[in-house]
Amino acid sequence: MSTVTVHDHDVQDHHHHAMPSGWRRWLLSTNHKDIGTLYMIFALVMLFTGGFMAMLIRAELFMPGIQLLQPDLYNNMVTNHALIMVFGAVMPAAAGMANWMIPLMIGAPDMALPRLNNLSFWMLAAGGLLLICSILVPFVPGGGTPVNTGWTLYPPLSLQVGMSMDLLIFTVHLLGISSILASINIIVTLFNTRAPGMTLMKMPIFCWAWMVTAFLLILIMPALASGVTMLLFDRHFGTSFFNAAGGGDPVLFQHLFWFFGHPEVYVLLLPSMGIVAHIVPTFSRKPLFGYTSTVGAMISIGAIGMLVWAHHQYTIGMSLAAVTYFMIGTILISIPVGLMILNFIATMWRGAMSFETPMLFAIAIILLFTFAGMTGVMLAVIPGDIQYHDSYFVVAHFHYALIPGALFGLYAGVFYWLPKWTGHMYDEKLGKLFFWLTMIGFNLTFFPQHFLGLAGMPRRIVDYNLVFTEFNMLSSIGAFIFGVSQILLPIIIIKTIRGGQKASARVWEASEGLEWMLPSPPPFHSFSEPPVIK
Amino acid sequence: MRLWGSWRALRQGGLLCLASALAAPACAEMQINFPEPASAGARDIYDIHMLTMRITFVLLVLIYAVVCYSLFVHRKSRGAVADQRLHLGKFARWSWVLVPIMVLGVDLTIAGSAENVLHRLWLVPKDEDMLEVKVVGHQWWWEYEYLDQKLNVESRALPPEKAGEHYLREVDHRLVLPTHTRIRFLHTSADVNHAFWVPELGMKKDAIAGYVTETWAVIDREGVFRGQCAELCGTWHAKMPVVVEAISPEKFSGWVEEQRKLAAVAAAEAASDKVWSKEDLIERGRDAYNKSCAACHQLDGKGLPPAFPPLIAGQPFPASADLTKPLADRGFFKDGKIVLGTVEHHLDIILRGIPGTAMQPWAQLNNLDVAAIATYERNAWGNDTGDVVQPADVEKARAASQTAAAQ
């Protein structure tokens, strides 16, 4: 197994405890690197599961008519594609990188709460299993209808669904607990185990990004958990939280959901932006421009992001005062985001850039995420949003925000740190091929969807009018290129684990930070003596 | 608004130009922007849309130009040497103030002009003279109630063979509205959330059970405007078109008169004691069935297993026990196959639905229609029972089902 070989090189290291072997090493692990690796393997499996669903969706939408998926199954794929990508792929991958890199970056021997670390991973795995059950149960006789509500799970529709919704509700509970435990661990680690001399304002920016993310998660997850719990009670215990006929309010759920759902966007985004803030300086060969303002921008993004959730609900009929507030608040997010992007560009400015795969991804993120920010401002403006809302324009916008903003950041991180993790350099030619195929596929998939939305195609429909055919075909072709090219990623990773040019401790010419002082791969227990920062 | 003037030179919108240049050869007629607005509100929205698009396009070009210049010039392979002091200079010290101020300026330009339009769109005039239309979303059709005219229109998607090029975007009864009249729309839902969306009118509002929300419009040209439900509402979300037919106020008065007469005739017919012939009932039943039942049970009566059962005796229905048990209890399911139960149970299912399943009550149909549908279903597609159900039978079943409901 590829995963075991990652640490074969560790054996010669002089650690104090015997390293457990076999399945016990993974199931009972309290080691930040092993748990980080588990998180990332889980994320990779989920990425391909969710990606396969995306391929089914695009195949169904290749032309008008219902060819492949019956409407409920189609809606179920739409729902689970989103849930799997958000909770199964991006969040675990970012948590895996936090686990691997934070102790290395701050000079700690491990995460502060190693057993909690183990628990939060295995709760995630249990949640993943329950999610798969929720997808499969409708295929069993007597299993009821599949979840066909979209990932937003709006009642009253979600009250009509069969038991697959109950399984999904418990999935959300498990994932929520897992995220909160992981966040507590990260916060405790960052506050208590930094090397002597590393003040908060000397902390690497990836750690800052995760600090903000972890606080966001602790603040928002309970809102989602309470929302779905009320849903469960409405479904089975005769309450009417969301049932107007019983004095309840269907819109209440929307508020609870988006109070979680909007900051969740920044939960997905910030760790990746933290990674970009390491990669751009390394390959521009000069320090990050505006460290303090980048930290400030990340905190502001988190803070303002908590206060603007209802811009996802402009069409529910809120008062003029309420929508005006949410519009202004949302537009103001462009200020910290703009500042962060400027800092990245200014870091490149008058640098000495080279273009290895992580840097290529970082540049693509800057360009594409800026574009997504522009459509984001358009969407924030209510009169425009009246037309864009729930159309393919929104689908295009958030895929432009989240695929570059979150997923590509994680890809960049994989290429940037893979030599550190495995001790081998990855195949640069394959890495560049992967980058370019991904870019072509991604843009071909999602750029045409802007036009579909403007022309009036609503999202989440299984079948469409003939006028939307051409752009949908184009989008599907792009999706197939995008999807197939992702197979290169595990190939590159496995190849790197198996061997390749030996990586030095520093790996990159201009990499800076404690993590680059340890050998590649680092010893099983990272720092047994705390390094001193001057 | 000064900014607006200086962008006016970019009449067609930079982003659009770029996009159409990319897309032009293959698809000269492909629509890449909003459809031509047909109301003042939609025109305001269109202007805001173009304004934000122009501003963001210019910003994007500026940012991309800087990045591309840097990518070209500041590269190691060209011998560039990194400036290790750039992040300590004057710009670095003040950029965290300068950049937010610049971005704030752009934000305020956009938000300022959006604010005016927002007021006009959001504040629905409180005017006695407005034409009021209540729009009710159902799974999966729209109900339009002209409150002052006391008219009710049920609007359902036409099957593909009748819709033709307007596949999924044509209905049996359109929402007919007068031009140059202030119209207030009241939105609500009978079941799950829906959203009423007509791009040409710049209107999108969620239909939520328990809420009544309003929008308003003055349509300024005649025409047919097509939209569809924009909020995921379950299985047939894709089959909920909204088709507005705007006609002159004079023609609209005529249309209202005509509809009233039709309704009166239908009501008189349904209320009469006339005993109908089997052929007449089947003829009426086919129309009524195609309108009200075919969305789920299909024109050929074969249903869509496992979600919607077939109505043909002997057809297998491989579905979960949640669906087959209530059918078996009513005598319509045996040994994995559909069978035909008694007329009484048949009428009961139509009038009361099957609680806990997608089969809803159809008590709002008049006795004649229910009788015709039952007769049609029991004689079409090879069912050939020969049963004839008269409106009087429905009246009896109605009384019986009310008693059953009361218990």
Contacts between the chains, C-beta under 8 A, distances in Angstrom:
chain1	res1	chain2	res2	distance
A	64	B	167	6.3
A	64	B	168	7.9
A	70	B	304	7.4
A	70	B	307	7.5
A	71	B	235	4.7
A	71	B	236	6.4
A	71	B	237	7.5
A	71	B	238	7.0
A	72	B	234	8.0
A	72	B	235	5.4
A	72	B	307	6.5
A	75	B	232	6.9
A	75	B	234	7.8
A	75	B	235	7.6
A	75	B	237	7.5
A	141	B	320	5.9
A	141	B	321	7.2
A	142	B	320	4.7
A	142	B	321	4.9
A	142	B	322	6.9
A	143	B	320	6.3
A	144	B	320	6.3
A	144	B	322	6.2
A	145	B	307	7.4
A	148	B	232	7.8
A	148	B	234	6.1
A	148	B	235	6.8
A	149	B	232	6.6
A	150	B	232	5.0
A	154	B	192	7.9
A	154	B	193	5.8
A	154	B	231	7.9
A	154	B	232	7.6
A	156	B	191	6.5
A	156	B	192	4.7
A	156	B	193	7.2
A	156	B	209	6.3
A	157	B	192	4.2
A	157	B	193	6.8
A	157	B	232	7.0
A	157	B	233	6.5
A	157	B	234	5.7
A	160	B	192	7.1
A	160	B	234	6.9
A	162	B	320	7.8
A	162	B	322	7.2
A	244	B	208	7.8
A	244	B	209	4.8
A	244	B	210	2.4
A	244	B	211	7.5
A	245	B	209	7.5
A	245	B	210	7.4
A	248	B	210	7.8
A	249	B	210	6.9
A	250	B	193	6.5
A	250	B	208	5.5
A	250	B	209	6.4
A	250	B	210	6.6
A	250	B	211	7.8
A	251	B	208	6.4
A	251	B	211	7.1
A	284	B	74	7.4
A	284	B	82	6.4
A	285	B	76	7.1
A	285	B	82	4.2
A	286	B	82	4.0
A	286	B	83	6.5
A	286	B	84	5.6
A	286	B	86	6.8
A	286	B	87	7.3
A	287	B	84	7.3
A	287	B	87	5.4
A	288	B	87	7.0
A	289	B	86	6.5
A	289	B	87	4.5
A	289	B	92	6.3
A	289	B	95	7.9
A	290	B	87	6.7
A	290	B	92	6.2
A	290	B	95	6.1
A	290	B	96	6.4
A	291	B	87	7.7
A	292	B	96	7.5
A	293	B	95	6.9
A	293	B	96	3.8
A	296	B	96	7.0
A	315	B	195	6.1
A	315	B	204	5.3
A	315	B	205	5.6
A	315	B	206	4.9
A	315	B	230	7.9
A	316	B	206	5.0
A	316	B	208	6.7
A	316	B	211	7.7
A	316	B	213	7.4
A	317	B	187	7.6
A	317	B	205	6.6
A	317	B	206	6.8
A	317	B	208	7.7
A	317	B	211	6.3
A	317	B	213	3.2
A	317	B	214	7.7
A	320	B	118	7.1
A	320	B	119	7.0
A	320	B	122	4.6
A	320	B	123	6.6
A	323	B	118	7.2
A	323	B	122	7.0
A	324	B	115	7.1
A	324	B	118	6.8
A	327	B	111	6.7
A	327	B	114	7.0
A	327	B	118	7.5
A	328	B	111	5.9
A	331	B	107	4.7
A	331	B	110	6.8
A	331	B	111	5.5
A	332	B	104	7.9
A	332	B	107	6.7
A	334	B	103	5.6
A	334	B	106	7.8
A	334	B	107	6.0
A	335	B	99	8.0
A	335	B	100	4.6
A	335	B	103	4.9
A	335	B	104	6.2
A	335	B	107	7.3
A	336	B	100	7.9
A	338	B	99	6.0
A	338	B	100	7.4
A	338	B	103	4.4
A	339	B	95	7.7
A	339	B	96	6.3
A	339	B	99	5.1
A	339	B	100	6.1
A	339	B	103	7.7
A	341	B	63	7.7
A	342	B	95	6.6
A	342	B	99	5.0
A	343	B	95	7.8
A	345	B	63	7.3
A	345	B	66	6.3
A	345	B	67	5.9
A	345	B	70	7.1
A	346	B	86	7.1
A	346	B	87	7.6
A	346	B	91	7.8
A	346	B	92	7.6
A	346	B	95	7.0
A	347	B	87	7.6
A	348	B	67	7.2
A	348	B	70	5.0
A	348	B	71	7.4
A	348	B	74	6.5
A	349	B	66	7.8
A	349	B	70	5.3
A	349	B	74	6.5
A	349	B	86	6.7
A	350	B	70	7.9
A	350	B	74	5.7
A	350	B	80	7.7
A	350	B	82	7.0
A	350	B	83	4.0
A	350	B	86	5.5
A	351	B	70	7.9
A	351	B	74	5.2
A	351	B	80	7.1
A	351	B	82	4.7
A	351	B	83	7.4
A	352	B	74	6.8
A	352	B	75	7.1
A	352	B	76	4.3
A	352	B	80	4.5
A	352	B	81	5.7
A	352	B	82	4.3
A	353	B	70	7.8
A	353	B	71	7.0
A	353	B	74	5.6
A	353	B	75	4.8
A	353	B	76	6.1
A	353	B	80	7.3
A	354	B	75	7.1
A	354	B	76	4.7
A	354	B	77	7.1
A	355	B	75	7.7
A	363	B	67	7.4
A	363	B	71	6.9
A	366	B	67	6.6
A	367	B	64	6.6
A	367	B	67	6.5
A	370	B	60	6.8
A	370	B	63	5.7
A	370	B	64	8.0
A	371	B	60	6.4
A	374	B	56	3.7
A	374	B	57	7.8
A	374	B	59	6.7
A	374	B	60	5.7
A	375	B	56	7.6
A	377	B	52	6.5
A	377	B	56	6.2
A	377	B	107	7.6
A	377	B	110	6.7
A	378	B	49	7.3
A	378	B	52	4.7
A	378	B	53	6.7
A	378	B	56	6.5
A	381	B	48	6.2
A	381	B	52	5.7
A	381	B	110	5.9
A	381	B	111	7.2
A	381	B	114	4.6
A	382	B	114	6.5
A	382	B	118	5.4
A	382	B	121	7.9
A	383	B	44	6.4
A	383	B	45	4.6
A	383	B	48	4.5
A	383	B	49	7.7
A	383	B	114	5.6
A	383	B	117	4.5
A	383	B	118	5.9
A	383	B	121	6.1
A	383	B	202	7.9
A	384	B	45	6.4
A	384	B	48	5.4
A	384	B	49	4.7
A	384	B	52	6.1
A	384	B	114	7.6
A	386	B	45	6.0
A	386	B	121	7.1
A	386	B	202	6.2
A	386	B	203	7.3
A	386	B	204	5.2
A	387	B	34	6.2
A	387	B	45	5.9
A	387	B	49	6.9
A	387	B	199	6.2
A	387	B	202	6.6
A	387	B	204	6.9
A	389	B	195	7.9
A	389	B	204	5.7
A	389	B	230	7.0
A	390	B	195	6.2
A	390	B	197	7.7
A	390	B	204	7.4
A	390	B	230	4.2
A	390	B	231	6.1
A	391	B	230	7.0
A	448	B	23	7.9
A	451	B	19	7.1
A	451	B	23	7.5
A	451	B	30	7.2
A	451	B	31	7.2
A	451	B	32	4.2
A	451	B	33	7.8
A	454	B	31	7.6
A	454	B	32	6.5
A	454	B	33	5.2
A	454	B	34	5.6
A	455	B	31	4.1
A	455	B	32	6.9
A	455	B	33	7.5
A	455	B	34	7.8
A	455	B	35	7.3
A	456	B	34	8.0
A	456	B	35	6.6
A	456	B	197	7.8
A	456	B	199	4.5
A	456	B	226	7.8
A	456	B	227	6.5
A	456	B	228	8.0
A	458	B	197	7.0
A	458	B	228	6.0
A	458	B	229	7.1
A	458	B	230	4.5
A	460	B	232	4.5
A	460	B	237	6.5
A	461	B	228	7.8
A	461	B	237	6.0
A	461	B	238	3.9
A	462	B	237	7.7
A	462	B	238	5.1
A	463	B	168	6.2
A	463	B	238	4.6
A	463	B	239	7.7
A	464	B	168	6.7
A	464	B	238	7.0
A	465	B	166	7.0
A	465	B	167	5.5
A	465	B	168	5.2
A	465	B	169	4.9
A	466	B	165	6.3
A	466	B	167	5.7
A	467	B	31	6.7
A	470	B	26	7.2
A	470	B	27	5.2
A	470	B	30	5.5
A	471	B	30	6.7
